[in-house]
C-alpha cells in the first residue's frame, strides 16, 4: 500500500527495500492532451501514473491526462535508471516509439528483462 499523496510539490513515497526479485520499470507516458511523451522509472508504474495524473510530479504538472504507453522491466533499479537517462538523452520521439513498438535494440550495457 502507498501513503496518501499530499498537496505538497515534492511527493515522497516510501517504497519497500528492493529484493533481488523485485523488478524496476522504465515507463513511457503519453499526454492525451498534446501527444508528448514522458520517460520515467519506478517499481510501481501504475501508482506513478496516478501521481502524474494527480499533478504530484512537477515535470508533468498540468500537461495530462496521461496514458501509460509502455512499461519495460529491468532486473535492477540501477539498470532501469540508466535506461531512463539513456532514453531522455536521445531526445527522440522515433526512438521512444520504437521502444513502445518493441522494435528498439537496446545497447549491450542496458538490457531489459527477457
TAKAWO-V595669 format. One record per residue. N is the residue number from 0. NEAR is the number of other C-alpha atoms within 12 Angstrom. Layout:
[[N,NEAR] [N,NEAR]]
This chain:
[[0,10] [1,18] [2,12] [3,16] [4,23] [5,16] [6,14] [7,15] [8,17] [9,16] [10,20] [11,17] [12,21] [13,15] [14,17] [15,11] [16,12] [17,17] [18,13] [19,11] [20,14] [21,20] [22,27] [23,33] [24,33] [25,45] [26,39] [27,39] [28,38] [29,30] [30,24] [31,18] [32,16] [33,16] [34,19] [35,23] [36,34] [37,38] [38,45] [39,37] [40,36] [41,34] [42,34] [43,28] [44,27] [45,25] [46,23] [47,34] [48,35] [49,24] [50,34] [51,35] [52,28] [53,25] [54,25] [55,27] [56,28] [57,18] [58,18] [59,29] [60,21] [61,18] [62,25] [63,29] [64,25] [65,33] [66,28] [67,29] [68,29] [69,28] [70,36] [71,40] [72,31] [73,31] [74,26] [75,27] [76,29] [77,24] [78,28] [79,32] [80,29] [81,27] [82,37] [83,34] [84,20] [85,24] [86,32] [87,22] [88,14] [89,14] [90,17] [91,17] [92,20] [93,15] [94,23] [95,35] [96,24] [97,18] [98,28] [99,25] [100,16] [101,17] [102,12] [103,18] [104,16] [105,24] [106,13] [107,9] [108,14] [109,26] [110,25] [111,30] [112,19] [113,9]]
